[in-house]
């Protein structure tokens, strides 16, 4: 009987303790985010004052970029490259079109029988709209699209902005191979990614390998493309290995890897007409 009474007494004490803890927890929680109990479980993030496109892109320019991925019928690759080069050259020479091709490549390692084109629109969305309107009224261009469609399996594109801390992609002499490393980030992590790479990019400039860095605005979102140039695959390996010898590079990798959902690398060969050789 005494044992039963003792157990009941302890049970009542535990019950009163749990009630008091619950009430205390509610009082702290009702005080807002400053409560110690809530701060244990709630990760607070400062409210962002602007869109990440405004915070991360270059203020001194209004460049908009379009990247195209064309998957080509294997037997049509050579004819496709010839036709595409002819049209790109004509658009370059015509001052009425506010666009320019930055680079054109065929994928060497990655998706096979693929062409990648990077376009720049100086003037942003108005320049893009103007260019599209003119092309849609250009009978010669419409015929080109019909002919090109016969050679394609599929195609997709994205509209991009360039990171403010990256190099602007400019024509360069070759021969080079190009690597496009594409990162699919977790939603909401673009600012953090930019903060880390604004410091990390200085570790990757010694061999002039950094070509351009971009993030998506339309198409697949929270996508980052880093474009690098190397003399060869061996040069790529040596350049990348040398980055690990620099103090601070490992820290960038440590903090950016958790932001990534998935990533891919494609090695590309520039076409004969590409400004980036």
Phi, psi and omega per residue, in radians:
X1 nan -0.755 3.137
X2 -1.100 -0.664 3.133
X3 -1.136 -0.715 3.129
X4 -1.094 -0.753 3.125
X5 -1.084 -0.706 3.139
X6 -1.116 -0.739 3.132
X7 -1.125 -0.713 3.102
X8 -1.084 -0.723 -3.133
X9 -1.095 -0.760 3.121
X10 -1.159 -0.650 3.122
X11 -1.117 -0.713 3.114
X12 -1.131 -0.658 3.130
X13 -1.141 -0.752 3.130
X14 -1.128 -0.657 3.128
X15 -1.117 -0.810 3.137
X16 -1.101 -0.651 3.128
X17 -1.119 -0.769 -3.131
X18 -1.137 -0.643 3.112
X19 -1.136 -0.781 3.133
X20 -1.098 -0.706 3.118
X21 -1.128 -0.713 3.128
X22 -1.099 -0.739 3.134
X23 -1.161 -0.700 3.120
X24 -1.130 -0.724 3.116
X25 -1.053 -0.745 3.137
X26 -1.098 -0.705 -3.139
X27 -1.096 -0.777 3.133
X28 -1.147 -0.706 -3.120
X29 -1.147 -0.661 -3.117
X30 -1.197 -0.287 3.116
X31 -1.359 -0.039 3.102
X32 1.705 -2.862 -3.039
X33 -1.160 -0.245 -3.082
X34 -1.383 -0.187 3.113
X35 -1.099 2.392 -3.058
X36 -1.155 -0.627 -3.072
X37 -1.174 -0.779 -3.129
X38 -1.201 -0.577 -3.105
X39 -1.145 -0.358 3.114
X40 -1.167 -0.664 -2.995
X41 -1.797 -0.356 -3.044
X42 -1.805 2.122 3.073
X43 -1.529 1.988 -3.083
X44 -1.556 2.336 3.097
X45 -2.155 2.291 3.114
X46 -1.106 2.437 3.129
X47 -1.115 2.390 3.126
X48 -1.441 2.433 -3.058
X49 -1.615 -0.145 -3.084
X50 -2.737 2.849 3.098
X51 -1.146 2.560 -3.097
X52 -1.141 -0.400 3.082
X53 -1.107 -0.599 3.108
X54 -1.381 -0.568 -3.086
X55 -1.358 -0.496 -2.999
X56 -1.845 -0.368 -3.058
X57 -1.523 2.917 -3.095
X58 -1.286 2.262 -3.132
X59 -1.419 -0.497 -3.027
X60 -1.399 -0.178 3.108
X61 -2.227 2.847 3.062
X62 -2.164 0.721 -3.110
X63 -1.319 2.400 2.996
X64 -2.094 2.451 -3.118
X65 -2.069 2.577 3.014
X66 -2.179 2.274 3.060
X67 -1.970 2.341 -3.117
X68 -2.059 2.389 3.039
X69 -2.081 1.979 -3.122
X70 -1.984 2.094 3.057
X71 -1.666 2.115 -2.893
X72 -1.941 2.561 3.019
X73 -1.070 2.271 -3.017
X74 -0.922 -0.669 -3.093
X75 -1.310 -0.148 -3.068
X76 -1.867 0.030 -2.987
X77 -1.053 -0.800 -3.105
X78 -1.136 -0.791 3.126
X79 -1.121 -0.651 3.100
X80 -1.079 -0.830 -3.116
X81 -1.055 -0.697 3.130
X82 -1.136 -0.799 -3.131
X83 -1.155 -0.747 -3.128
X84 -1.125 -0.707 -3.131
X85 -1.116 -0.693 3.134
X86 -1.084 -0.765 -3.121
X87 -1.222 -0.718 3.128
X88 -1.064 -0.737 3.136
X89 -1.101 -0.693 3.140
X90 -1.161 -0.711 3.122
X91 -1.171 -0.619 3.094
X92 -1.087 -0.720 -3.052
X93 -1.378 -0.299 -3.098
X94 -1.631 1.932 -3.087
X95 -1.240 -0.187 3.139
X96 -1.307 -0.266 -3.122
X97 -1.818 2.002 -3.080
X98 -1.411 0.912 3.139
X99 -2.496 2.757 3.104
X100 -2.643 2.502 3.099
X101 -1.422 2.247 3.126
X102 -1.486 -0.732 3.141
X103 -2.885 2.623 3.051
X104 -2.345 2.395 -3.062
X105 -2.481 2.775 2.857
X106 -1.910 2.386 -3.129
X107 -1.254 2.242 3.135
X108 -1.661 -0.915 3.044
X109 -2.119 2.218 -3.012
X110 2.280 -2.487 3.063
X111 -1.147 2.162 -3.089
X112 -1.428 2.761 3.134
X113 0.921 0.844 -3.108
X114 -2.181 2.472 3.013
X115 -1.978 2.448 3.107
X116 -2.164 2.230 3.128
X117 -2.179 2.367 3.080
X118 -2.065 2.095 -3.121
X119 -1.954 2.582 3.072
X120 -2.050 2.350 3.061
X121 -2.041 1.824 -3.137
X122 -1.402 1.919 -3.033
X123 2.180 0.001 3.022
X124 1.251 -2.565 -3.062
X125 -1.080 -0.663 3.075
X126 -1.036 -0.683 3.114
X127 -1.150 -0.710 3.099
X128 -1.067 -0.820 -3.131
X129 -1.095 -0.754 3.121
X130 -1.061 -0.773 -3.117
X131 -1.119 -0.787 -3.135
X132 -1.114 -0.699 3.125
X133 -1.096 -0.731 3.135
X134 -1.186 -0.694 -3.135
X135 -1.171 -0.624 3.132
X136 -1.195 -0.267 3.087
X137 -1.875 0.154 -3.140
X138 -1.737 1.832 -3.051
X139 -1.068 -0.662 -3.141
X140 -1.113 -0.712 3.126
X141 -1.184 -0.680 3.122
X142 -1.112 -0.620 3.067
X143 -1.178 -0.666 3.070
X144 -1.039 -0.765 -3.125
X145 -1.102 -0.682 3.113
X146 -1.107 -0.757 3.135
X147 -1.161 -0.719 3.135
X148 -1.124 -0.640 -3.105
X149 -1.043 -0.514 3.136
X150 -1.185 -0.346 -3.063
X151 -1.701 -0.159 -2.979
X152 -1.736 2.571 2.967
X153 -1.651 -0.777 3.117
X154 -2.809 2.897 3.085
X155 -2.708 2.688 3.067
X156 -2.671 2.830 3.133
X157 -2.577 2.952 3.071
X158 -2.495 2.626 2.950
X159 -1.758 2.350 -2.988
X160 -2.237 2.726 2.881
X161 -2.041 2.716 3.134
X162 -1.677 2.463 3.076
X163 -1.113 2.466 -3.084
X164 -1.139 -0.469 -3.029
X165 -1.666 -0.028 3.130
X166 -1.611 2.810 3.035
X167 -1.125 2.552 2.955
X168 -1.409 2.269 -3.098
X169 -1.165 2.097 -3.129
X170 -2.124 2.695 3.125
X171 -0.963 2.475 3.086
X172 -2.490 2.644 3.140
X173 -1.421 2.727 -3.122
X174 -1.984 -2.808 0.092
X175 -1.473 2.480 3.065
X176 -2.351 2.748 2.846
X177 -1.858 2.699 -3.082
X178 -2.143 2.445 3.038
X179 -2.015 2.228 2.989
X180 -1.890 1.986 3.094
X181 -1.766 2.111 -3.060
X182 -1.955 2.230 -3.107
X183 -2.040 2.220 3.064
X184 -1.762 1.866 -3.004
X185 -1.548 2.784 2.999
X186 -1.219 2.386 3.134
X187 -0.948 2.377 3.118
X188 1.601 0.057 -3.061
X189 -1.907 0.091 -3.041
X190 -1.120 -0.697 3.129
X191 -1.095 -0.780 3.135
X192 -1.102 -0.715 3.086
X193 -1.026 -0.830 -3.137
X194 -1.088 -0.689 3.135
X195 -1.061 -0.746 -3.122
X196 -1.245 -0.759 -3.078
X197 -1.301 -0.379 3.048
X198 -1.067 -0.526 3.071
X199 -1.553 -0.637 -2.998
X200 -1.297 -0.456 -3.033
X201 -1.076 -0.444 -3.126
X202 -1.179 -0.330 3.101
X203 -1.377 -0.142 -3.022
X204 -2.146 0.671 -3.108
X205 -2.037 -0.224 -2.952
X206 -1.088 -0.644 -3.088
X207 -1.782 0.298 3.115
X208 1.026 0.561 -3.074
X209 -1.473 -0.369 -3.093
X210 -1.341 2.113 -3.123
X211 -1.813 -0.866 -3.115
X212 -2.991 2.680 3.091
X213 -2.305 2.322 -2.992
X214 -2.419 2.719 3.010
X215 -2.364 2.586 -2.962
X216 -1.368 2.562 3.054
X217 -2.044 -0.660 3.117
X218 -2.387 2.435 -3.007
X219 1.916 -2.558 3.024
X220 -1.107 2.220 -3.063
X221 -1.676 2.828 -3.067
X222 0.964 0.799 3.090
X223 -2.045 2.341 3.124
X224 -2.080 2.374 3.041
X225 -2.076 2.164 3.001
X226 -1.917 2.218 -3.092
X227 -1.953 2.186 -3.087
X228 -2.191 2.643 3.098
X229 -2.127 2.416 3.121
X230 -2.440 2.713 3.101
X231 -1.242 -0.544 -3.090
X232 -2.851 3.038 3.055
X233 -1.142 -0.613 3.089
X234 -1.136 -0.747 3.093
X235 -1.077 -0.683 3.085
X236 -1.014 -0.851 -3.110
X237 -1.068 -0.776 -3.115
X238 -1.159 -0.704 -3.136
X239 -1.148 -0.758 -3.140
X240 -1.178 -0.681 3.118
X241 -1.137 -0.629 -3.109
X242 -1.155 -0.475 3.121
X243 -1.093 -0.588 -3.117
X244 -1.237 -0.253 3.105
X245 -1.464 -0.165 -3.112
X246 -1.604 2.266 -3.131
X247 -1.147 2.159 3.116
X248 1.995 -0.435 3.133
X249 -1.122 -0.718 -3.131
X250 -1.105 -0.540 3.122
X251 -1.173 -0.717 3.108
X252 -1.059 -0.787 3.132
X253 -1.082 -0.754 -3.109
X254 -1.022 -0.721 -3.056
X255 -1.526 -0.362 -3.111
X256 -1.631 -0.466 3.141
X257 -0.990 -0.737 3.130
X258 -1.140 -0.234 -3.138
X259 -1.455 -0.181 -2.966
X260 -1.677 2.311 2.986
X261 -1.462 -0.780 3.085
X262 -2.800 2.926 -3.128
X263 -2.676 2.790 3.096
X264 -2.597 2.753 3.110
X265 -2.245 2.373 3.021
X266 -2.241 2.333 3.061
X267 -1.691 2.272 -2.990
X268 -2.231 2.580 3.079
X269 -1.915 2.227 -3.136
X270 -1.172 2.513 3.038
X271 -1.294 2.935 -3.082
X272 -1.096 -0.510 -3.085
X273 -1.623 -0.024 -3.055
X274 -1.219 2.327 3.039
X275 -1.136 -0.445 3.057
X276 -1.665 1.814 -3.107
X277 -1.800 nan nan
